[in-house]
Amino acid sequence: MMSLECLRIYLKKSQFTELEHLLFRIIVLGGYPDDMYFPSRVRTIITSLVNNIRKNLDSEGYRSVEELEEAIEKAISEHDEITQKGGG
């Protein structure tokens, strides 16, 4: 699985937004932004992160920006732990 460091470099070189902002947009919009295309390898890791964010939120979704930001940070740190252990 691609590391988050590689994903951040890809987003920066492609002149996309920061990872956290991208994940925030995807959750709020309910899908990928129409103005952004991602190769399948990148889309796979982003989708995995989005699914983990949704899993961390309760069934009602998020109630505040702060709650969504916390869920994003938690999903990112969980993904980092998995990739550092060589899993995923």
N, CA, C and O atoms as CSV, one atom per row, in Angstrom:
chain,resi,resn,atom,element,x,y,z
A,1,MET,N,N,0.848,-1.176,0.000
A,1,MET,CA,C,0.000,0.000,0.000
A,1,MET,C,C,0.892,1.236,0.000
A,1,MET,O,O,1.930,1.268,0.660
A,2,MET,N,N,0.484,2.221,-0.727
A,2,MET,CA,C,1.231,3.468,-0.831
A,2,MET,C,C,1.257,4.181,0.523
A,2,MET,O,O,0.249,4.243,1.226
A,3,SER,N,N,2.414,4.711,0.868
A,3,SER,CA,C,2.519,5.438,2.134
A,3,SER,C,C,1.869,6.813,1.996
A,3,SER,O,O,1.710,7.337,0.894
A,4,LEU,N,N,1.504,7.373,3.126
A,4,LEU,CA,C,0.899,8.707,3.104
A,4,LEU,C,C,1.901,9.760,2.651
A,4,LEU,O,O,1.524,10.765,2.049
A,5,GLU,N,N,3.173,9.528,2.940
A,5,GLU,CA,C,4.203,10.469,2.493
A,5,GLU,C,C,4.225,10.531,0.966
A,5,GLU,O,O,4.298,11.616,0.389
A,6,CYS,N,N,4.162,9.373,0.314
A,6,CYS,CA,C,4.121,9.335,-1.154
A,6,CYS,C,C,2.857,9.998,-1.682
A,6,CYS,O,O,2.898,10.716,-2.681
A,7,LEU,N,N,1.743,9.758,-1.016
A,7,LEU,CA,C,0.479,10.372,-1.429
A,7,LEU,C,C,0.551,11.890,-1.307
A,7,LEU,O,O,0.095,12.609,-2.196
A,8,ARG,N,N,1.120,12.376,-0.213
A,8,ARG,CA,C,1.252,13.831,-0.029
A,8,ARG,C,C,2.142,14.443,-1.114
A,8,ARG,O,O,1.850,15.526,-1.622
A,9,ILE,N,N,3.224,13.750,-1.467
A,9,ILE,CA,C,4.118,14.231,-2.529
A,9,ILE,C,C,3.373,14.267,-3.857
A,9,ILE,O,O,3.482,15.237,-4.607
A,10,TYR,N,N,2.610,13.205,-4.150
A,10,TYR,CA,C,1.824,13.166,-5.382
A,10,TYR,C,C,0.858,14.351,-5.443
A,10,TYR,O,O,0.782,15.044,-6.457
A,11,LEU,N,N,0.126,14.579,-4.360
A,11,LEU,CA,C,-0.844,15.677,-4.336
A,11,LEU,C,C,-0.155,17.027,-4.530
A,11,LEU,O,O,-0.668,17.897,-5.233
A,12,LYS,N,N,1.011,17.194,-3.902
A,12,LYS,CA,C,1.736,18.464,-4.010
A,12,LYS,C,C,2.261,18.670,-5.432
A,12,LYS,O,O,2.116,19.756,-5.993
A,13,LYS,N,N,2.874,17.628,-6.019
A,13,LYS,CA,C,3.424,17.755,-7.372
A,13,LYS,C,C,2.330,17.945,-8.410
A,13,LYS,O,O,2.549,18.585,-9.438
A,14,SER,N,N,1.167,17.397,-8.147
A,14,SER,CA,C,0.038,17.523,-9.080
A,14,SER,C,C,-0.754,18.797,-8.836
A,14,SER,O,O,-1.778,19.036,-9.477
A,15,GLN,N,N,-0.278,19.608,-7.913
A,15,GLN,CA,C,-0.894,20.887,-7.554
A,15,GLN,C,C,-2.322,20.715,-7.048
A,15,GLN,O,O,-3.185,21.560,-7.282
A,16,PHE,N,N,-2.554,19.602,-6.348
A,16,PHE,CA,C,-3.829,19.412,-5.672
A,16,PHE,C,C,-3.706,20.020,-4.284
A,16,PHE,O,O,-2.679,20.603,-3.937
A,17,THR,N,N,-4.729,19.883,-3.522
A,17,THR,CA,C,-4.788,20.421,-2.179
A,17,THR,C,C,-4.046,19.509,-1.198
A,17,THR,O,O,-3.566,18.441,-1.577
A,18,GLU,N,N,-3.956,19.928,0.041
A,18,GLU,CA,C,-3.393,19.085,1.095
A,18,GLU,C,C,-4.303,17.884,1.319
A,18,GLU,O,O,-5.505,17.956,1.060
A,19,LEU,N,N,-3.740,16.791,1.795
A,19,LEU,CA,C,-4.491,15.560,2.009
A,19,LEU,C,C,-5.695,15.782,2.918
A,19,LEU,O,O,-6.803,15.356,2.593
A,20,GLU,N,N,-5.488,16.444,4.052
A,20,GLU,CA,C,-6.580,16.663,4.995
A,20,GLU,C,C,-7.729,17.456,4.363
A,20,GLU,O,O,-8.901,17.139,4.568
A,21,HIS,N,N,-7.380,18.478,3.600
A,21,HIS,CA,C,-8.410,19.291,2.943
A,21,HIS,C,C,-9.149,18.476,1.885
A,21,HIS,O,O,-10.365,18.601,1.746
A,22,LEU,N,N,-8.432,17.651,1.147
A,22,LEU,CA,C,-9.057,16.797,0.142
A,22,LEU,C,C,-10.039,15.826,0.788
A,22,LEU,O,O,-11.164,15.671,0.312
A,23,LEU,N,N,-9.621,15.172,1.868
A,23,LEU,CA,C,-10.508,14.238,2.566
A,23,LEU,C,C,-11.735,14.961,3.110
A,23,LEU,O,O,-12.847,14.437,3.046
A,24,PHE,N,N,-11.536,16.150,3.640
A,24,PHE,CA,C,-12.646,16.965,4.145
A,24,PHE,C,C,-13.650,17.235,3.022
A,24,PHE,O,O,-14.856,17.071,3.204
A,25,ARG,N,N,-13.138,17.650,1.861
A,25,ARG,CA,C,-14.016,17.941,0.716
A,25,ARG,C,C,-14.792,16.710,0.277
A,25,ARG,O,O,-15.986,16.796,-0.011
A,26,ILE,N,N,-14.121,15.565,0.223
A,26,ILE,CA,C,-14.784,14.339,-0.223
A,26,ILE,C,C,-15.914,13.958,0.729
A,26,ILE,O,O,-16.999,13.583,0.285
A,27,ILE,N,N,-15.664,14.053,2.031
A,27,ILE,CA,C,-16.697,13.705,3.012
A,27,ILE,C,C,-17.872,14.682,2.914
A,27,ILE,O,O,-19.028,14.259,2.902
A,28,VAL,N,N,-17.583,15.981,2.844
A,28,VAL,CA,C,-18.642,16.988,2.800
A,28,VAL,C,C,-19.449,16.882,1.501
A,28,VAL,O,O,-20.676,16.977,1.522
A,29,LEU,N,N,-18.756,16.684,0.368
A,29,LEU,CA,C,-19.446,16.584,-0.919
A,29,LEU,C,C,-20.157,15.242,-1.096
A,29,LEU,O,O,-21.091,15.128,-1.891
A,30,GLY,N,N,-19.716,14.239,-0.359
A,30,GLY,CA,C,-20.302,12.913,-0.507
A,30,GLY,C,C,-19.700,12.132,-1.661
A,30,GLY,O,O,-20.223,11.081,-2.030
A,31,GLY,N,N,-18.615,12.620,-2.235
A,31,GLY,CA,C,-17.944,11.940,-3.340
A,31,GLY,C,C,-16.723,12.732,-3.768
A,31,GLY,O,O,-16.419,13.786,-3.210
A,32,TYR,N,N,-16.033,12.210,-4.766
A,32,TYR,CA,C,-14.841,12.891,-5.267
A,32,TYR,C,C,-15.232,14.183,-5.981
A,32,TYR,O,O,-16.254,14.227,-6.666
A,33,PRO,N,N,-14.424,15.238,-5.826
A,33,PRO,CA,C,-14.702,16.482,-6.550
A,33,PRO,C,C,-14.633,16.238,-8.065
A,33,PRO,O,O,-13.768,15.500,-8.537
A,34,ASP,N,N,-15.535,16.850,-8.814
A,34,ASP,CA,C,-15.584,16.665,-10.267
A,34,ASP,C,C,-14.343,17.193,-10.969
A,34,ASP,O,O,-14.005,16.732,-12.060
A,35,ASP,N,N,-13.663,18.151,-10.360
A,35,ASP,CA,C,-12.521,18.781,-11.010
A,35,ASP,C,C,-11.191,18.082,-10.727
A,35,ASP,O,O,-10.132,18.612,-11.062
A,36,MET,N,N,-11.236,16.901,-10.117
A,36,MET,CA,C,-10.000,16.195,-9.774
A,36,MET,C,C,-10.044,14.762,-10.277
A,36,MET,O,O,-11.020,14.045,-10.058
A,37,TYR,N,N,-8.970,14.349,-10.960
A,37,TYR,CA,C,-8.834,12.972,-11.425
A,37,TYR,C,C,-7.652,12.349,-10.696
A,37,TYR,O,O,-6.610,12.985,-10.537
A,38,PHE,N,N,-7.811,11.114,-10.256
A,38,PHE,CA,C,-6.735,10.412,-9.573
A,38,PHE,C,C,-6.522,9.048,-10.211
A,38,PHE,O,O,-7.492,8.363,-10.534
A,39,PRO,N,N,-5.263,8.640,-10.400
A,39,PRO,CA,C,-4.993,7.283,-10.872
A,39,PRO,C,C,-5.539,6.264,-9.864
A,39,PRO,O,O,-5.750,6.591,-8.697
A,40,SER,N,N,-5.762,5.044,-10.318
A,40,SER,CA,C,-6.408,4.039,-9.465
A,40,SER,C,C,-5.642,3.781,-8.171
A,40,SER,O,O,-6.263,3.581,-7.127
A,41,ARG,N,N,-4.316,3.780,-8.213
A,41,ARG,CA,C,-3.523,3.526,-7.001
A,41,ARG,C,C,-3.756,4.615,-5.954
A,41,ARG,O,O,-3.870,4.330,-4.762
A,42,VAL,N,N,-3.826,5.854,-6.410
A,42,VAL,CA,C,-4.067,6.987,-5.514
A,42,VAL,C,C,-5.512,6.963,-5.024
A,42,VAL,O,O,-5.780,7.182,-3.843
A,43,ARG,N,N,-6.437,6.694,-5.939
A,43,ARG,CA,C,-7.858,6.643,-5.584
A,43,ARG,C,C,-8.119,5.546,-4.554
A,43,ARG,O,O,-8.950,5.722,-3.663
A,44,THR,N,N,-7.425,4.427,-4.665
A,44,THR,CA,C,-7.593,3.320,-3.720
A,44,THR,C,C,-7.237,3.747,-2.307
A,44,THR,O,O,-7.982,3.458,-1.370
A,45,ILE,N,N,-6.122,4.423,-2.138
A,45,ILE,CA,C,-5.703,4.831,-0.796
A,45,ILE,C,C,-6.625,5.921,-0.250
A,45,ILE,O,O,-6.950,5.920,0.938
A,46,ILE,N,N,-7.048,6.848,-1.108
A,46,ILE,CA,C,-7.961,7.899,-0.657
A,46,ILE,C,C,-9.299,7.285,-0.251
A,46,ILE,O,O,-9.871,7.667,0.770
A,47,THR,N,N,-9.799,6.341,-1.039
A,47,THR,CA,C,-11.062,5.672,-0.714
A,47,THR,C,C,-10.957,4.919,0.599
A,47,THR,O,O,-11.896,4.922,1.394
A,48,SER,N,N,-9.827,4.276,0.831
A,48,SER,CA,C,-9.606,3.569,2.094
A,48,SER,C,C,-9.668,4.543,3.270
A,48,SER,O,O,-10.292,4.254,4.291
A,49,LEU,N,N,-9.022,5.689,3.119
A,49,LEU,CA,C,-9.049,6.706,4.175
A,49,LEU,C,C,-10.467,7.229,4.400
A,49,LEU,O,O,-10.899,7.384,5.543
A,50,VAL,N,N,-11.186,7.500,3.320
A,50,VAL,CA,C,-12.562,8.000,3.434
A,50,VAL,C,C,-13.442,6.970,4.142
A,50,VAL,O,O,-14.249,7.324,5.002
A,51,ASN,N,N,-13.286,5.693,3.777
A,51,ASN,CA,C,-14.075,4.642,4.434
A,51,ASN,C,C,-13.768,4.565,5.924
A,51,ASN,O,O,-14.674,4.364,6.734
A,52,ASN,N,N,-12.502,4.722,6.292
A,52,ASN,CA,C,-12.126,4.710,7.710
A,52,ASN,C,C,-12.685,5.927,8.446
A,52,ASN,O,O,-13.086,5.825,9.605
A,53,ILE,N,N,-12.709,7.063,7.779
A,53,ILE,CA,C,-13.287,8.266,8.389
A,53,ILE,C,C,-14.767,8.036,8.655
A,53,ILE,O,O,-15.262,8.325,9.744
A,54,ARG,N,N,-15.463,7.522,7.665
A,54,ARG,CA,C,-16.904,7.264,7.827
A,54,ARG,C,C,-17.161,6.231,8.919
A,54,ARG,O,O,-18.145,6.326,9.653
A,55,LYS,N,N,-16.268,5.242,9.023
A,55,LYS,CA,C,-16.399,4.220,10.062
A,55,LYS,C,C,-16.224,4.847,11.448
A,55,LYS,O,O,-16.904,4.457,12.396
A,56,ASN,N,N,-15.315,5.815,11.565
A,56,ASN,CA,C,-15.050,6.468,12.847
A,56,ASN,C,C,-16.165,7.424,13.271
A,56,ASN,O,O,-16.306,7.734,14.454
A,57,LEU,N,N,-16.949,7.885,12.311
A,57,LEU,CA,C,-18.087,8.750,12.631
A,57,LEU,C,C,-19.274,7.859,12.974
A,57,LEU,O,O,-19.361,6.729,12.494
A,58,ASP,N,N,-20.179,8.352,13.791
A,58,ASP,CA,C,-21.353,7.534,14.099
A,58,ASP,C,C,-22.311,7.521,12.908
A,58,ASP,O,O,-22.047,8.158,11.888
A,59,SER,N,N,-23.398,6.810,13.036
A,59,SER,CA,C,-24.326,6.622,11.917
A,59,SER,C,C,-24.962,7.927,11.436
A,59,SER,O,O,-25.456,7.993,10.311
A,60,GLU,N,N,-24.953,8.950,12.268
A,60,GLU,CA,C,-25.514,10.245,11.878
A,60,GLU,C,C,-24.506,11.106,11.125
A,60,GLU,O,O,-24.851,12.197,10.669
A,61,GLY,N,N,-23.281,10.643,10.987
A,61,GLY,CA,C,-22.252,11.441,10.338
A,61,GLY,C,C,-21.600,12.382,11.332
A,61,GLY,O,O,-21.575,12.103,12.531
A,62,TYR,N,N,-21.077,13.483,10.849
A,62,TYR,CA,C,-20.407,14.438,11.733
A,62,TYR,C,C,-21.374,15.548,12.122
A,62,TYR,O,O,-22.265,15.911,11.355
A,63,ARG,N,N,-21.186,16.075,13.315
A,63,ARG,CA,C,-22.051,17.146,13.807
A,63,ARG,C,C,-21.347,18.502,13.803
A,63,ARG,O,O,-21.988,19.541,13.957
A,64,SER,N,N,-20.043,18.485,13.629
A,64,SER,CA,C,-19.302,19.744,13.611
A,64,SER,C,C,-18.039,19.575,12.778
A,64,SER,O,O,-17.595,18.459,12.510
A,65,VAL,N,N,-17.477,20.703,12.377
A,65,VAL,CA,C,-16.222,20.690,11.632
A,65,VAL,C,C,-15.129,20.045,12.477
A,65,VAL,O,O,-14.325,19.265,11.969
A,66,GLU,N,N,-15.102,20.371,13.762
A,66,GLU,CA,C,-14.081,19.825,14.657
A,66,GLU,C,C,-14.172,18.303,14.730
A,66,GLU,O,O,-13.153,17.612,14.721
A,67,GLU,N,N,-15.398,17.788,14.802
A,67,GLU,CA,C,-15.586,16.337,14.865
A,67,GLU,C,C,-15.087,15.669,13.581
A,67,GLU,O,O,-14.455,14.614,13.635
A,68,LEU,N,N,-15.365,16.274,12.442
A,68,LEU,CA,C,-14.895,15.734,11.169
A,68,LEU,C,C,-13.375,15.800,11.086
A,68,LEU,O,O,-12.743,14.846,10.634
A,69,GLU,N,N,-12.781,16.907,11.514
A,69,GLU,CA,C,-11.320,17.034,11.501
A,69,GLU,C,C,-10.666,15.979,12.389
A,69,GLU,O,O,-9.632,15.418,12.026
A,70,GLU,N,N,-11.260,15.705,13.549
A,70,GLU,CA,C,-10.732,14.665,14.441
A,70,GLU,C,C,-10.817,13.291,13.787
A,70,GLU,O,O,-9.886,12.494,13.900
A,71,ALA,N,N,-11.922,13.005,13.105
A,71,ALA,CA,C,-12.080,11.719,12.424
A,71,ALA,C,C,-11.062,11.572,11.299
A,71,ALA,O,O,-10.545,10.478,11.072
A,72,ILE,N,N,-10.769,12.662,10.594
A,72,ILE,CA,C,-9.769,12.646,9.524
A,72,ILE,C,C,-8.390,12.358,10.107
A,72,ILE,O,O,-7.668,11.500,9.597
A,73,GLU,N,N,-8.020,13.067,11.168
A,73,GLU,CA,C,-6.711,12.850,11.795
A,73,GLU,C,C,-6.576,11.419,12.317
A,73,GLU,O,O,-5.513,10.809,12.191
A,74,LYS,N,N,-7.640,10.886,12.898
A,74,LYS,CA,C,-7.612,9.516,13.414
A,74,LYS,C,C,-7.407,8.518,12.279
A,74,LYS,O,O,-6.605,7.594,12.410
A,75,ALA,N,N,-8.115,8.690,11.175
A,75,ALA,CA,C,-7.976,7.781,10.033
A,75,ALA,C,C,-6.569,7.849,9.447
A,75,ALA,O,O,-6.005,6.824,9.063
A,76,ILE,N,N,-6.006,9.048,9.377
A,76,ILE,CA,C,-4.648,9.207,8.853
A,76,ILE,C,C,-3.638,8.524,9.766
A,76,ILE,O,O,-2.751,7.820,9.283
A,77,SER,N,N,-3.756,8.720,11.075
A,77,SER,CA,C,-2.798,8.096,11.999
A,77,SER,C,C,-2.940,6.575,11.991
A,77,SER,O,O,-1.938,5.866,12.094
A,78,GLU,N,N,-4.175,6.057,11.871
A,78,GLU,CA,C,-4.369,4.608,11.779
A,78,GLU,C,C,-3.731,4.062,10.511
A,78,GLU,O,O,-3.114,2.997,10.534
A,79,HIS,N,N,-3.875,4.787,9.401
A,79,HIS,CA,C,-3.274,4.354,8.140
A,79,HIS,C,C,-1.750,4.356,8.246
A,79,HIS,O,O,-1.086,3.440,7.761
A,80,ASP,N,N,-1.202,5.390,8.881
A,80,ASP,CA,C,0.248,5.462,9.090
A,80,ASP,C,C,0.752,4.259,9.882
A,80,ASP,O,O,1.781,3.676,9.539
A,81,GLU,N,N,0.036,3.888,10.932
A,81,GLU,CA,C,0.430,2.738,11.750
A,81,GLU,C,C,0.447,1.461,10.924
A,81,GLU,O,O,1.369,0.655,11.046
A,82,ILE,N,N,-0.566,1.269,10.084
A,82,ILE,CA,C,-0.650,0.067,9.256
A,82,ILE,C,C,0.498,0.015,8.259
A,82,ILE,O,O,1.135,-1.028,8.110
A,83,THR,N,N,0.775,1.128,7.568
A,83,THR,CA,C,1.833,1.118,6.558
A,83,THR,C,C,3.215,0.996,7.192
A,83,THR,O,O,4.118,0.419,6.586
A,84,GLN,N,N,3.397,1.529,8.399
A,84,GLN,CA,C,4.687,1.400,9.073
A,84,GLN,C,C,4.946,-0.031,9.523
A,84,GLN,O,O,6.096,-0.464,9.600
A,85,LYS,N,N,3.875,-0.764,9.820
A,85,LYS,CA,C,4.016,-2.167,10.213
A,85,LYS,C,C,4.155,-3.080,9.002
A,85,LYS,O,O,4.417,-4.275,9.140
A,86,GLY,N,N,3.977,-2.501,7.804
A,86,GLY,CA,C,4.108,-3.292,6.590
A,86,GLY,C,C,2.840,-3.994,6.184
A,86,GLY,O,O,2.857,-4.870,5.320
A,87,GLY,N,N,1.736,-3.617,6.801
A,87,GLY,CA,C,0.456,-4.243,6.470
A,87,GLY,C,C,-0.267,-3.469,5.411
A,87,GLY,O,O,0.303,-2.594,4.760
A,88,GLY,N,N,-1.545,-3.797,5.236
A,88,GLY,CA,C,-2.384,-3.039,4.335
A,88,GLY,C,C,-2.540,-3.699,3.061
A,88,GLY,O,O,-3.227,-3.184,2.179
